[in-house]
Structure formats: C-alpha cells, structure tokens
Amino acid sequence: MGSRSDWETMRHASETLAKLGIPHECKVVSAHRTPQRMYDYAQGAAPRGLRTIIAGAGGAAHLPGMTASLTRLPVLGVPVESHALKGMDSLLSIAQMPAGIPVGTLAIGRAGAVNAALLAAAMLATTDAALAIRLEKFREDQANAVAETPE
Ligand code: RP5
C-alpha cells in the first residue's frame, strides 16, 4: 500500500487472505515518497517467489501501475477512498492504464480490498488444488450465511 493510512482499507485484503490460508506480507511502499523502495520491491518480487501483488493506493494512485511496469507478476489494484474525491481519483488513475501494462482494478475501498484477495485466491487456486477446495468452502459458507428473508 502507498501509505500507512491505507491500512484501514487494505487490512481487509490481508484478513481475507488469512482466512483462506494464503501466506502473504503487508508493506508500505510509496510510488511518490519512497520510489526506490517501490523499484526494489517490485523488481525483487518474482525472484523472491511471490506469485501476485495487491497494490492499494489513493489519490494520484501511481503505485499499482508503476509496480506492474516493474514486474511480470499479476498486479491487482485497489483504489483507496480519498477525502477530496471519494476515491474516483484513485479508481481512474489505477484503471486507466495505457495498453501494454495491465493492472486488474477492483472496486473503491473495502469491497475492492476483499475482492482483490479473493481474485488473487482464484488465480492461485488454478495451480493449487488444496486452495481451490478452501475457496469453494469459503463461497459455500458465504452463501449459507445469506438469510432468505430480511428479518
Ligand atoms: C497515496 O496518498 C496513498 O496511497 C494514500 O492513499 C494517499 C494519502 O497518503 P497519506 O498522506 O495519508 O500518507 O500515496
């Protein structure tokens, strides 16, 4: 994530990954304030054995796109809700990548953070049969938790 202030949103990605038993790490890596850290992190990710990167940022959210440009790993972008523009700035700056370097862009805020984790899980589950079973169980539990009536 681009800032410690993004953690309130991005913790939902981490919690969802943890529920699915997916090992992960959470780092503050700012495209603007710590560009060298971003270069080092993105370029070192694949050689270290990481499989996917979830990048959350707000405002002029360059982190997901810049990260994607520095690694062949799939990058999922989470637009963090900004104070000034409610995350529309984050959303557009993450989603509107020019052709050639993709960022898979999720919804603004908590929903995007949760879904980034679930999408990462779905991608990883294509080559991990045990995770596929855990993901199916997660979906089943979620369906069972939805009441048929509103009261
Ligand atoms: C972005 O600027 C971060 O991703 C964060 O969403 C936003 C504001 O950062 P802080 O000023 O709260 O550190 O780079």
Backbone and ligand atoms as CSV (ligand in chain L), in Angstrom:
chain,resi,resn,atom,element,x,y,z
A,1,MET,N,N,0.840,-1.196,0.000
A,1,MET,CA,C,0.000,0.000,0.000
A,1,MET,C,C,0.872,1.243,0.000
A,2,GLY,N,N,0.270,2.337,-0.495
A,2,GLY,CA,C,1.065,3.537,-0.665
A,2,GLY,C,C,1.355,4.307,0.600
A,3,SER,N,N,0.567,4.051,1.649
A,3,SER,CA,C,0.745,4.796,2.895
A,3,SER,C,C,0.202,3.968,4.057
A,4,ARG,N,N,0.711,4.246,5.235
A,4,ARG,CA,C,0.154,3.621,6.436
A,4,ARG,C,C,-1.336,3.936,6.546
A,5,SER,N,N,-1.738,5.103,6.020
A,5,SER,CA,C,-3.154,5.496,6.115
A,5,SER,C,C,-4.051,4.600,5.250
A,6,ASP,N,N,-3.462,3.834,4.348
A,6,ASP,CA,C,-4.251,2.903,3.524
A,6,ASP,C,C,-4.567,1.597,4.260
A,7,TRP,N,N,-3.938,1.400,5.401
A,7,TRP,CA,C,-4.068,0.109,6.083
A,7,TRP,C,C,-5.502,-0.191,6.497
A,8,GLU,N,N,-6.264,0.846,6.892
A,8,GLU,CA,C,-7.655,0.608,7.311
A,8,GLU,C,C,-8.467,-0.026,6.182
A,9,THR,N,N,-8.099,0.274,4.960
A,9,THR,CA,C,-8.733,-0.385,3.805
A,9,THR,C,C,-8.045,-1.711,3.489
A,10,MET,N,N,-6.738,-1.677,3.403
A,10,MET,CA,C,-6.001,-2.844,2.908
A,10,MET,C,C,-5.955,-3.997,3.909
A,11,ARG,N,N,-6.245,-3.707,5.181
A,11,ARG,CA,C,-6.277,-4.797,6.155
A,11,ARG,C,C,-7.342,-5.830,5.781
A,12,HIS,N,N,-8.361,-5.393,5.057
A,12,HIS,CA,C,-9.420,-6.328,4.652
A,12,HIS,C,C,-8.906,-7.331,3.611
A,13,ALA,N,N,-7.963,-6.900,2.811
A,13,ALA,CA,C,-7.329,-7.852,1.877
A,13,ALA,C,C,-6.510,-8.864,2.675
A,14,SER,N,N,-5.753,-8.349,3.620
A,14,SER,CA,C,-4.908,-9.231,4.430
A,14,SER,C,C,-5.758,-10.228,5.221
A,15,GLU,N,N,-6.840,-9.741,5.807
A,15,GLU,CA,C,-7.700,-10.626,6.608
A,15,GLU,C,C,-8.342,-11.710,5.734
A,16,THR,N,N,-8.695,-11.348,4.521
A,16,THR,CA,C,-9.317,-12.326,3.613
A,16,THR,C,C,-8.293,-13.375,3.177
A,17,LEU,N,N,-7.077,-12.925,2.876
A,17,LEU,CA,C,-6.021,-13.884,2.528
A,17,LEU,C,C,-5.763,-14.836,3.695
A,18,ALA,N,N,-5.759,-14.278,4.905
A,18,ALA,CA,C,-5.508,-15.113,6.089
A,18,ALA,C,C,-6.618,-16.152,6.260
A,19,LYS,N,N,-7.870,-15.735,6.041
A,19,LYS,CA,C,-8.995,-16.678,6.162
A,19,LYS,C,C,-8.827,-17.849,5.198
A,20,LEU,N,N,-8.227,-17.585,4.056
A,20,LEU,CA,C,-8.050,-18.631,3.039
A,20,LEU,C,C,-6.717,-19.355,3.189
A,21,GLY,N,N,-5.975,-19.009,4.217
A,21,GLY,CA,C,-4.706,-19.697,4.469
A,21,GLY,C,C,-3.640,-19.391,3.423
A,22,ILE,N,N,-3.658,-18.180,2.908
A,22,ILE,CA,C,-2.676,-17.792,1.873
A,22,ILE,C,C,-1.567,-16.965,2.515
A,23,PRO,N,N,-0.335,-17.462,2.506
A,23,PRO,CA,C,0.776,-16.698,3.079
A,23,PRO,C,C,0.973,-15.396,2.301
A,24,HIS,N,N,1.199,-14.321,3.042
A,24,HIS,CA,C,1.365,-13.028,2.379
A,24,HIS,C,C,2.121,-12.079,3.293
A,25,GLU,N,N,2.529,-10.963,2.732
A,25,GLU,CA,C,3.194,-9.921,3.513
A,25,GLU,C,C,2.516,-8.595,3.204
A,26,CYS,N,N,2.574,-7.671,4.164
A,26,CYS,CA,C,1.941,-6.360,4.006
A,26,CYS,C,C,3.015,-5.290,4.171
A,27,LYS,N,N,3.170,-4.432,3.158
A,27,LYS,CA,C,4.250,-3.444,3.162
A,27,LYS,C,C,3.718,-2.068,2.766
A,28,VAL,N,N,4.340,-1.047,3.301
A,28,VAL,CA,C,4.086,0.324,2.842
A,28,VAL,C,C,5.184,0.668,1.837
A,29,VAL,N,N,4.753,0.934,0.609
A,29,VAL,CA,C,5.685,1.204,-0.491
A,29,VAL,C,C,5.081,2.352,-1.305
A,30,SER,N,N,5.606,3.542,-1.174
A,30,SER,CA,C,5.001,4.683,-1.848
A,30,SER,C,C,5.705,4.984,-3.173
A,31,ALA,N,N,4.904,5.110,-4.228
A,31,ALA,CA,C,5.479,5.472,-5.533
A,31,ALA,C,C,6.055,6.886,-5.490
A,32,HIS,N,N,5.491,7.732,-4.648
A,32,HIS,CA,C,5.897,9.147,-4.620
A,32,HIS,C,C,6.973,9.423,-3.577
A,33,ARG,N,N,6.764,8.844,-2.370
A,33,ARG,CA,C,7.653,9.199,-1.259
A,33,ARG,C,C,8.839,8.254,-1.124
A,34,THR,N,N,8.661,7.020,-1.564
A,34,THR,CA,C,9.764,6.040,-1.465
A,34,THR,C,C,9.925,5.317,-2.801
A,35,PRO,N,N,10.231,6.061,-3.871
A,35,PRO,CA,C,10.299,5.418,-5.193
A,35,PRO,C,C,11.339,4.307,-5.280
A,36,GLN,N,N,12.471,4.472,-4.592
A,36,GLN,CA,C,13.491,3.417,-4.657
A,36,GLN,C,C,12.983,2.136,-3.998
A,37,ARG,N,N,12.234,2.299,-2.890
A,37,ARG,CA,C,11.653,1.123,-2.222
A,37,ARG,C,C,10.681,0.421,-3.170
A,38,MET,N,N,9.920,1.218,-3.928
A,38,MET,CA,C,8.981,0.623,-4.886
A,38,MET,C,C,9.734,-0.151,-5.981
A,39,TYR,N,N,10.788,0.445,-6.511
A,39,TYR,CA,C,11.590,-0.249,-7.522
A,39,TYR,C,C,12.122,-1.562,-6.964
A,40,ASP,N,N,12.712,-1.482,-5.785
A,40,ASP,CA,C,13.337,-2.674,-5.198
A,40,ASP,C,C,12.282,-3.751,-4.921
A,41,TYR,N,N,11.143,-3.333,-4.375
A,41,TYR,CA,C,10.103,-4.293,-4.035
A,41,TYR,C,C,9.566,-4.981,-5.296
A,42,ALA,N,N,9.209,-4.173,-6.281
A,42,ALA,CA,C,8.591,-4.736,-7.495
A,42,ALA,C,C,9.582,-5.617,-8.255
A,43,GLN,N,N,10.804,-5.159,-8.374
A,43,GLN,CA,C,11.780,-5.943,-9.144
A,43,GLN,C,C,12.219,-7.199,-8.395
A,44,GLY,N,N,12.130,-7.171,-7.072
A,44,GLY,CA,C,12.531,-8.343,-6.295
A,44,GLY,C,C,11.418,-9.348,-6.074
A,45,ALA,N,N,10.192,-8.978,-6.404
A,45,ALA,CA,C,9.038,-9.810,-6.050
A,45,ALA,C,C,9.079,-11.190,-6.720
A,46,ALA,N,N,9.220,-11.226,-8.014
A,46,ALA,CA,C,9.225,-12.525,-8.715
A,46,ALA,C,C,10.437,-13.371,-8.325
A,47,PRO,N,N,11.641,-12.795,-8.293
A,47,PRO,CA,C,12.792,-13.615,-7.869
A,47,PRO,C,C,12.646,-14.169,-6.451
A,48,ARG,N,N,11.909,-13.462,-5.577
A,48,ARG,CA,C,11.700,-13.963,-4.206
A,48,ARG,C,C,10.642,-15.045,-4.144
A,49,GLY,N,N,9.922,-15.256,-5.244
A,49,GLY,CA,C,8.919,-16.313,-5.248
A,49,GLY,C,C,7.496,-15.843,-5.013
A,50,LEU,N,N,7.279,-14.530,-4.939
A,50,LEU,CA,C,5.899,-14.043,-4.824
A,50,LEU,C,C,5.145,-14.405,-6.103
A,51,ARG,N,N,3.824,-14.584,-5.977
A,51,ARG,CA,C,3.022,-15.016,-7.124
A,51,ARG,C,C,2.102,-13.920,-7.642
A,52,THR,N,N,1.692,-13.041,-6.755
A,52,THR,CA,C,0.747,-11.981,-7.111
A,52,THR,C,C,1.012,-10.783,-6.203
A,53,ILE,N,N,0.747,-9.586,-6.706
A,53,ILE,CA,C,0.865,-8.383,-5.873
A,53,ILE,C,C,-0.487,-7.681,-5.847
A,54,ILE,N,N,-0.944,-7.345,-4.654
A,54,ILE,CA,C,-2.121,-6.491,-4.492
A,54,ILE,C,C,-1.592,-5.117,-4.086
A,55,ALA,N,N,-1.889,-4.109,-4.885
A,55,ALA,CA,C,-1.375,-2.763,-4.612
A,55,ALA,C,C,-2.546,-1.823,-4.369
A,56,GLY,N,N,-2.614,-1.282,-3.165
A,56,GLY,CA,C,-3.670,-0.333,-2.819
A,56,GLY,C,C,-3.091,1.058,-2.670
A,57,ALA,N,N,-3.766,2.053,-3.246
A,57,ALA,CA,C,-3.288,3.427,-3.125
A,57,ALA,C,C,-4.449,4.386,-3.389
A,58,GLY,N,N,-4.267,5.617,-2.909
A,58,GLY,CA,C,-5.329,6.602,-3.072
A,58,GLY,C,C,-4.835,7.883,-3.704
A,59,GLY,N,N,-5.763,8.682,-4.192
A,59,GLY,CA,C,-5.434,9.954,-4.830
A,59,GLY,C,C,-4.824,9.714,-6.206
A,60,ALA,N,N,-3.706,10.389,-6.483
A,60,ALA,CA,C,-2.976,10.144,-7.735
A,60,ALA,C,C,-2.230,8.831,-7.554
A,61,ALA,N,N,-2.968,7.740,-7.753
A,61,ALA,CA,C,-2.517,6.417,-7.301
A,61,ALA,C,C,-1.639,5.732,-8.337
A,62,HIS,N,N,-0.362,6.106,-8.348
A,62,HIS,CA,C,0.566,5.553,-9.333
A,62,HIS,C,C,1.118,4.186,-8.949
A,63,LEU,N,N,0.972,3.814,-7.691
A,63,LEU,CA,C,1.649,2.610,-7.201
A,63,LEU,C,C,1.312,1.338,-7.995
A,64,PRO,N,N,0.031,1.024,-8.217
A,64,PRO,CA,C,-0.240,-0.225,-8.937
A,64,PRO,C,C,0.354,-0.237,-10.349
A,65,GLY,N,N,0.192,0.829,-11.087
A,65,GLY,CA,C,0.709,0.875,-12.460
A,65,GLY,C,C,2.219,0.845,-12.515
A,66,MET,N,N,2.858,1.612,-11.652
A,66,MET,CA,C,4.326,1.610,-11.626
A,66,MET,C,C,4.853,0.238,-11.226
A,67,THR,N,N,4.200,-0.359,-10.226
A,67,THR,CA,C,4.606,-1.695,-9.792
A,67,THR,C,C,4.460,-2.691,-10.943
A,68,ALA,N,N,3.327,-2.615,-11.627
A,68,ALA,CA,C,3.084,-3.537,-12.746
A,68,ALA,C,C,4.133,-3.377,-13.838
A,69,SER,N,N,4.627,-2.143,-13.997
A,69,SER,CA,C,5.622,-1.909,-15.055
A,69,SER,C,C,6.978,-2.512,-14.707
A,70,LEU,N,N,7.157,-2.854,-13.421
A,70,LEU,CA,C,8.465,-3.321,-12.954
A,70,LEU,C,C,8.508,-4.810,-12.647
A,71,THR,N,N,7.388,-5.508,-12.880
A,71,THR,CA,C,7.349,-6.947,-12.601
A,71,THR,C,C,6.454,-7.633,-13.620
A,72,ARG,N,N,6.750,-8.917,-13.874
A,72,ARG,CA,C,5.853,-9.690,-14.746
A,72,ARG,C,C,4.699,-10.295,-13.946
A,73,LEU,N,N,4.726,-10.213,-12.623
A,73,LEU,CA,C,3.659,-10.781,-11.793
A,73,LEU,C,C,2.348,-10.035,-12.046
A,74,PRO,N,N,1.221,-10.733,-11.880
A,74,PRO,CA,C,-0.050,-10.019,-11.984
A,74,PRO,C,C,-0.203,-9.026,-10.824
A,75,VAL,N,N,-0.667,-7.833,-11.151
A,75,VAL,CA,C,-0.871,-6.795,-10.129
A,75,VAL,C,C,-2.363,-6.459,-10.078
A,76,LEU,N,N,-2.912,-6.548,-8.875
A,76,LEU,CA,C,-4.309,-6.188,-8.646
A,76,LEU,C,C,-4.334,-4.861,-7.902
A,77,GLY,N,N,-5.044,-3.890,-8.450
A,77,GLY,CA,C,-5.055,-2.550,-7.869
A,77,GLY,C,C,-6.319,-2.283,-7.067
A,78,VAL,N,N,-6.148,-1.746,-5.875
A,78,VAL,CA,C,-7.289,-1.378,-5.035
A,78,VAL,C,C,-7.300,0.144,-4.868
A,79,PRO,N,N,-8.326,0.818,-5.401
A,79,PRO,CA,C,-8.438,2.262,-5.223
A,79,PRO,C,C,-8.901,2.584,-3.791
A,80,VAL,N,N,-8.035,3.241,-3.044
A,80,VAL,CA,C,-8.382,3.626,-1.677
A,80,VAL,C,C,-9.209,4.911,-1.733
A,81,GLU,N,N,-10.245,4.978,-0.906
A,81,GLU,CA,C,-11.126,6.160,-0.925
A,81,GLU,C,C,-10.369,7.385,-0.428
A,82,SER,N,N,-10.329,8.404,-1.251
A,82,SER,CA,C,-9.646,9.649,-0.887
A,82,SER,C,C,-10.644,10.611,-0.254
A,83,HIS,N,N,-10.131,11.562,0.511
A,83,HIS,CA,C,-11.022,12.541,1.155
A,83,HIS,C,C,-11.607,13.494,0.113
A,84,ALA,N,N,-10.741,13.986,-0.780
A,84,ALA,CA,C,-11.169,15.054,-1.690
A,84,ALA,C,C,-12.185,14.572,-2.722
A,85,LEU,N,N,-11.930,13.398,-3.298
A,85,LEU,CA,C,-12.754,12.960,-4.437
A,85,LEU,C,C,-13.388,11.589,-4.208
A,86,LYS,N,N,-13.399,11.147,-2.970
A,86,LYS,CA,C,-14.085,9.889,-2.604
A,86,LYS,C,C,-13.572,8.661,-3.342
A,87,GLY,N,N,-12.339,8.726,-3.832
A,87,GLY,CA,C,-11.757,7.551,-4.472
A,87,GLY,C,C,-11.937,7.495,-5.974
A,88,MET,N,N,-12.679,8.449,-6.540
A,88,MET,CA,C,-12.804,8.462,-8.011
A,88,MET,C,C,-11.444,8.737,-8.658
A,89,ASP,N,N,-10.651,9.603,-8.004
A,89,ASP,CA,C,-9.292,9.866,-8.500
A,89,ASP,C,C,-8.457,8.584,-8.456
A,90,SER,N,N,-8.546,7.871,-7.340
A,90,SER,CA,C,-7.802,6.614,-7.189
A,90,SER,C,C,-8.236,5.602,-8.253
A,91,LEU,N,N,-9.554,5.469,-8.402
A,91,LEU,CA,C,-10.098,4.486,-9.345
A,91,LEU,C,C,-9.615,4.753,-10.771
A,92,LEU,N,N,-9.761,5.991,-11.202
A,92,LEU,CA,C,-9.413,6.303,-12.591
A,92,LEU,C,C,-7.911,6.201,-12.826
A,93,SER,N,N,-7.119,6.594,-11.836
A,93,SER,CA,C,-5.669,6.539,-12.066
A,93,SER,C,C,-5.145,5.109,-12.017
A,94,ILE,N,N,-5.886,4.208,-11.400
A,94,ILE,CA,C,-5.468,2.797,-11.408
A,94,ILE,C,C,-6.029,2.063,-12.632
A,95,ALA,N,N,-7.285,2.365,-12.965
A,95,ALA,CA,C,-7.941,1.605,-14.043
A,95,ALA,C,C,-7.473,2.009,-15.440
A,96,GLN,N,N,-7.177,3.277,-15.625
A,96,GLN,CA,C,-6.960,3.772,-16.985
A,96,GLN,C,C,-5.511,3.613,-17.440
A,97,MET,N,N,-5.009,2.389,-17.340
A,97,MET,CA,C,-3.645,2.125,-17.808
A,97,MET,C,C,-3.603,2.095,-19.337
A,98,PRO,N,N,-2.598,2.716,-19.934
A,98,PRO,CA,C,-2.440,2.584,-21.383
A,98,PRO,C,C,-2.152,1.126,-21.740
A,99,ALA,N,N,-2.498,0.732,-22.961
A,99,ALA,CA,C,-2.283,-0.652,-23.398
A,99,ALA,C,C,-0.818,-1.041,-23.255
A,100,GLY,N,N,-0.601,-2.246,-22.739
A,100,GLY,CA,C,0.764,-2.768,-22.635
A,100,GLY,C,C,1.144,-3.198,-21.243
A,101,ILE,N,N,0.655,-2.482,-20.244
A,101,ILE,CA,C,0.943,-2.835,-18.845
A,101,ILE,C,C,-0.395,-2.880,-18.103
A,102,PRO,N,N,-0.920,-4.093,-17.853
A,102,PRO,CA,C,-2.236,-4.181,-17.219
A,102,PRO,C,C,-2.186,-4.122,-15.695
A,103,VAL,N,N,-3.237,-3.535,-15.134
A,103,VAL,CA,C,-3.499,-3.633,-13.694
A,103,VAL,C,C,-4.949,-4.081,-13.560
A,104,GLY,N,N,-5.170,-5.186,-12.866
A,104,GLY,CA,C,-6.538,-5.645,-12.630
A,104,GLY,C,C,-7.142,-4.786,-11.541
A,105,THR,N,N,-8.128,-3.961,-11.890
A,105,THR,CA,C,-8.613,-2.940,-10.953
A,105,THR,C,C,-9.905,-3.385,-10.278
A,106,LEU,N,N,-9.924,-3.264,-8.962
A,106,LEU,CA,C,-11.088,-3.661,-8.176
A,106,LEU,C,C,-11.893,-2.424,-7.779
A,107,ALA,N,N,-12.910,-2.629,-6.969
A,107,ALA,CA,C,-13.788,-1.531,-6.535
A,107,ALA,C,C,-13.072,-0.621,-5.534
A,108,ILE,N,N,-13.626,0.552,-5.337
A,108,ILE,CA,C,-13.081,1.501,-4.355
A,108,ILE,C,C,-13.327,0.965,-2.937
A,109,GLY,N,N,-12.288,1.029,-2.118
A,109,GLY,CA,C,-12.442,0.780,-0.683
A,109,GLY,C,C,-12.469,-0.677,-0.261
A,110,ARG,N,N,-13.163,-0.936,0.852
A,110,ARG,CA,C,-13.153,-2.259,1.472
A,110,ARG,C,C,-13.565,-3.378,0.504
A,111,ALA,N,N,-14.614,-3.142,-0.284
A,111,ALA,CA,C,-15.063,-4.186,-1.227
A,111,ALA,C,C,-13.932,-4.550,-2.189
A,112,GLY,N,N,-13.216,-3.552,-2.657
A,112,GLY,CA,C,-12.101,-3.816,-3.567
A,112,GLY,C,C,-10.983,-4.580,-2.893
A,113,ALA,N,N,-10.720,-4.249,-1.632
A,113,ALA,CA,C,-9.646,-4.937,-0.905
A,113,ALA,C,C,-10.003,-6.410,-0.688
A,114,VAL,N,N,-11.239,-6.658,-0.266
A,114,VAL,CA,C,-11.673,-8.050,-0.078
A,114,VAL,C,C,-11.637,-8.796,-1.410
A,115,ASN,N,N,-12.155,-8.163,-2.445
A,115,ASN,CA,C,-12.222,-8.848,-3.737
A,115,ASN,C,C,-10.852,-9.035,-4.379
A,116,ALA,N,N,-9.920,-8.143,-4.098
A,116,ALA,CA,C,-8.554,-8.349,-4.607
A,116,ALA,C,C,-7.982,-9.634,-4.020
A,117,ALA,N,N,-8.237,-9.849,-2.742
A,117,ALA,CA,C,-7.755,-11.072,-2.099
A,117,ALA,C,C,-8.453,-12.300,-2.692
A,118,LEU,N,N,-9.755,-12.185,-2.921
A,118,LEU,CA,C,-10.498,-13.328,-3.472
A,118,LEU,C,C,-10.089,-13.608,-4.922
A,119,LEU,N,N,-9.796,-12.547,-5.669
A,119,LEU,CA,C,-9.349,-12.752,-7.046
A,119,LEU,C,C,-7.946,-13.349,-7.074
A,120,ALA,N,N,-7.093,-12.880,-6.188
A,120,ALA,CA,C,-5.751,-13.482,-6.086
A,120,ALA,C,C,-5.880,-14.956,-5.726
A,121,ALA,N,N,-6.794,-15.254,-4.806
A,121,ALA,CA,C,-7.001,-16.649,-4.403
A,121,ALA,C,C,-7.475,-17.489,-5.587
A,122,ALA,N,N,-8.389,-16.937,-6.367
A,122,ALA,CA,C,-8.908,-17.681,-7.526
A,122,ALA,C,C,-7.791,-17.957,-8.539
A,123,MET,N,N,-6.913,-16.981,-8.730
A,123,MET,CA,C,-5.797,-17.185,-9.670
A,123,MET,C,C,-4.843,-18.246,-9.130
A,124,LEU,N,N,-4.511,-18.142,-7.860
A,124,LEU,CA,C,-3.583,-19.106,-7.265
A,124,LEU,C,C,-4.192,-20.504,-7.229
A,125,ALA,N,N,-5.515,-20.566,-7.080
A,125,ALA,CA,C,-6.194,-21.861,-6.974
A,125,ALA,C,C,-6.165,-22.632,-8.285
A,126,THR,N,N,-5.852,-21.969,-9.387
A,126,THR,CA,C,-5.774,-22.705,-10.662
A,126,THR,C,C,-4.605,-23.692,-10.659
A,127,THR,N,N,-3.634,-23.468,-9.777
A,127,THR,CA,C,-2.488,-24.399,-9.705
A,127,THR,C,C,-2.291,-24.931,-8.285
A,128,ASP,N,N,-3.319,-24.797,-7.437
A,128,ASP,CA,C,-3.207,-25.234,-6.039
A,128,ASP,C,C,-4.542,-25.876,-5.649
A,129,ALA,N,N,-4.584,-27.199,-5.731
A,129,ALA,CA,C,-5.855,-27.914,-5.518
A,129,ALA,C,C,-6.387,-27.730,-4.096
A,130,ALA,N,N,-5.499,-27.678,-3.115
A,130,ALA,CA,C,-5.956,-27.516,-1.721
A,130,ALA,C,C,-6.581,-26.137,-1.527
A,131,LEU,N,N,-5.974,-25.132,-2.130
A,131,LEU,CA,C,-6.546,-23.784,-2.035
A,131,LEU,C,C,-7.886,-23.725,-2.760
A,132,ALA,N,N,-8.004,-24.424,-3.885
A,132,ALA,CA,C,-9.276,-24.449,-4.616
A,132,ALA,C,C,-10.393,-24.971,-3.722
A,133,ILE,N,N,-10.092,-25.994,-2.937
A,133,ILE,CA,C,-11.110,-26.549,-2.026
A,133,ILE,C,C,-11.452,-25.526,-0.945
A,134,ARG,N,N,-10.441,-24.850,-0.408
A,134,ARG,CA,C,-10.709,-23.830,0.631
A,134,ARG,C,C,-11.541,-22.679,0.061
A,135,LEU,N,N,-11.260,-22.297,-1.176
A,135,LEU,CA,C,-12.008,-21.201,-1.792
A,135,LEU,C,C,-13.461,-21.613,-2.037
A,136,GLU,N,N,-13.671,-22.845,-2.457
A,136,GLU,CA,C,-15.041,-23.326,-2.657
A,136,GLU,C,C,-15.794,-23.360,-1.331
A,137,LYS,N,N,-15.117,-23.773,-0.275
A,137,LYS,CA,C,-15.740,-23.800,1.061
A,137,LYS,C,C,-16.092,-22.371,1.505
A,138,PHE,N,N,-15.199,-21.426,1.249
A,138,PHE,CA,C,-15.455,-20.017,1.584
A,138,PHE,C,C,-16.738,-19.541,0.904
A,139,ARG,N,N,-16.855,-19.864,-0.387
A,139,ARG,CA,C,-18.054,-19.452,-1.148
A,139,ARG,C,C,-19.317,-20.108,-0.587
A,140,GLU,N,N,-19.177,-21.383,-0.248
A,140,GLU,CA,C,-20.325,-22.134,0.284
A,140,GLU,C,C,-20.758,-21.530,1.623
A,141,ASP,N,N,-19.791,-21.253,2.495
A,141,ASP,CA,C,-20.120,-20.653,3.799
A,141,ASP,C,C,-20.782,-19.297,3.619
A,142,GLN,N,N,-20.265,-18.531,2.645
A,142,GLN,CA,C,-20.824,-17.200,2.383
A,142,GLN,C,C,-22.275,-17.313,1.928
A,143,ALA,N,N,-22.538,-18.269,1.051
A,143,ALA,CA,C,-23.910,-18.461,0.556
A,143,ALA,C,C,-24.836,-18.887,1.697
A,144,ASN,N,N,-24.325,-19.777,2.550
A,144,ASN,CA,C,-25.153,-20.261,3.652
A,144,ASN,C,C,-25.458,-19.168,4.665
A,145,ALA,N,N,-24.616,-18.127,4.700
A,145,ALA,CA,C,-24.802,-17.049,5.679
A,145,ALA,C,C,-25.817,-16.002,5.206
A,146,VAL,N,N,-26.302,-16.143,3.975
A,146,VAL,CA,C,-27.261,-15.160,3.460
A,146,VAL,C,C,-28.680,-15.618,3.808
A,147,ALA,N,N,-29.355,-14.829,4.642
A,147,ALA,CA,C,-30.711,-15.180,5.047
A,147,ALA,C,C,-31.663,-15.065,3.863
A,148,GLU,N,N,-32.717,-15.909,3.882
A,148,GLU,CA,C,-33.690,-15.858,2.792
A,148,GLU,C,C,-34.679,-14.729,2.963
A,149,THR,N,N,-34.827,-14.253,4.195
A,149,THR,CA,C,-35.749,-13.155,4.464
A,149,THR,C,C,-34.994,-12.019,5.167
A,150,PRO,N,N,-35.503,-10.793,5.075
A,150,PRO,CA,C,-34.740,-9.657,5.627
A,150,PRO,C,C,-34.852,-9.496,7.133
A,151,GLU,N,N,-35.780,-10.221,7.784
A,151,GLU,CA,C,-35.942,-10.029,9.233
A,151,GLU,C,C,-35.765,-11.355,9.962
L,1,RP5,C1,C,-1.248,7.853,-1.549
L,1,RP5,O1,O,-1.611,9.032,-0.948
L,1,RP5,C2,C,-1.508,6.790,-0.520
L,1,RP5,O2,O,-1.800,5.581,-1.149
L,1,RP5,C3,C,-2.664,7.326,0.273
L,1,RP5,O3,O,-3.903,6.746,-0.114
L,1,RP5,C4,C,-2.677,8.811,-0.062
L,1,RP5,C5,C,-2.542,9.685,1.154
L,1,RP5,O4,O,-1.392,9.315,1.873
L,1,RP5,P1,P,-1.068,9.974,3.297
L,1,RP5,O5,O,-0.901,11.435,3.046
L,1,RP5,O6,O,-2.218,9.671,4.189
L,1,RP5,O7,O,0.197,9.299,3.753
L,1,RP5,O8,O,0.097,7.866,-1.930
